[in-house]
Every structure is written in C-alpha cells, then in structure tokens.
Amino acid sequence: AKAMLWVDQHSCIGCRWCACVARSTFQMEDEYGTAMVVQQGGDNEDTVQEAIDVCMADCIHYITRDELAELEEYRDKFQDDLMAKSYHGSRLVGWGDGGG
C-alpha cells in the first residue's frame, strides 16, 4: 500500500472511537490507553475513513511506508520516555525528601 495509517499516540486522548468503528485496524494500547494501528488494511476504506472522521483528537494520519518505518523505529527507542513525560508531567521523580 502506498498510504499507511499512523496514530500519533501523543495526541490521542483515548476516546476509543476508532477502535470501536474499525475493529480490525485499531486497538487500544494497554499501558497508556491510546489507540494504535494493529493491522494495515484490516477494514475497508469507508470504515477506516469513518474512524478517522470520528477521531476527536485528529491523531490518525495517512503516511508513506518510509515514514512509517522511521516513526516505528523512533517509537521503539523513545516511546516509554516520551509517554511518561506526556502522561505524568515533566517531573519523573517523586516530590519526597529522598533524593532525586
């Protein structure tokens, strides 16, 4: 396929609409509660377009295969750090007296 689907998980608000509409294409990721593409071409084009249309965060995008490879590599390297900062504030240590 020339156009691949990508969910910007940093923008996703976890509403679950895409996963409800296009069940074979999108699923909710367990750790952070954000959507992700689990199967390219899992649903027909109209169903995928409906999922894109109902996305309140506008975080589902068509990209090229090369862009997808780059984004997946970047996600594999940095996803946990970026999501921790996004979902738990920029402070990654506790407020207690115990160092850090």
N, C-alpha and C positions, 0 to 999 in steps of 0.2 A: 504494500500500500504506500502511496506517495505521502498521504497525510496520516499522521499518527496522533492519538489522543494523549494528552498530558493533563494531570491535575496539579495545580500549584498548591501544594499542601500547606504552605504558609498563609495563603489567603483563604483556604477552606474553613468554613465555620461549623462544619459537622452537622449540617441540617438533614442529611441522609436522602434528600430528594432524588439525586442522580442514581443512587444505589437502588431506590425503590422503583424508578422508572426503567432503567436499563440494567437489569439484574445480572446479566451475563457479562457486562462490560465493567461495571463499577462495584466496588465493595468498600466497606468502611474499615479502615486500618485500626486494629485493636489498641495499640499503645497510646496514640494521640487522638483517636476518634475522628480522623479526617478521611476523606474519600481518596481512593486510588484506582487506577485502571488495572484490572486483573486480566483482561483479555481484549486485545485489539480485534475489532470486527466481531465481537461477541453478540451484538444485537444489530438489527438492520439500521440503515442510515436515519430513517424517520424517528426511530426510538431513541437513538443517540442524540439527535438534534433536539428532541423534546427534553431529554435530560439536561442538555446544555442550556436550553431556554428557561428551565425552572431553577437553575442554579442561582441562588440569591447573591453569592459572592463573586460570580462571574470568574470562576477559577479553573474552568475546563477549557483547554485550548487545543487546536489542531497545530501540529508542528511537523517538521520533516523527520525522517528516520535518523539522520545525522544529529539533529538537535536532541532527539530522544536519547540517543546513545550518550551524548555529553551530559544531559541532565540526570540520567540514571547513574552515571559514574559519579557525578557531583553529589547526588543524594546518598549514594552508598558510603561516601567518605565523610560527609558533614551533616547528614540529616539529624542525628541524635543531638549534636551540639546546637544546631540552629533551632530545632523544635523546643529544646529545653529553655533556650533564651526567649523564644516567642511565647511559650505557654506558661512559663514560670517567672517571667520578668528577667531583667538583665543580670540579676544577682544570683549566682549559682551556689552560694554558701549560706548557711543559716545566720540568723541575727544574734545568736548566743555569744557568750563570753569566751568560748572555746577556740580561739584562734581563727585563722582564715581571714 
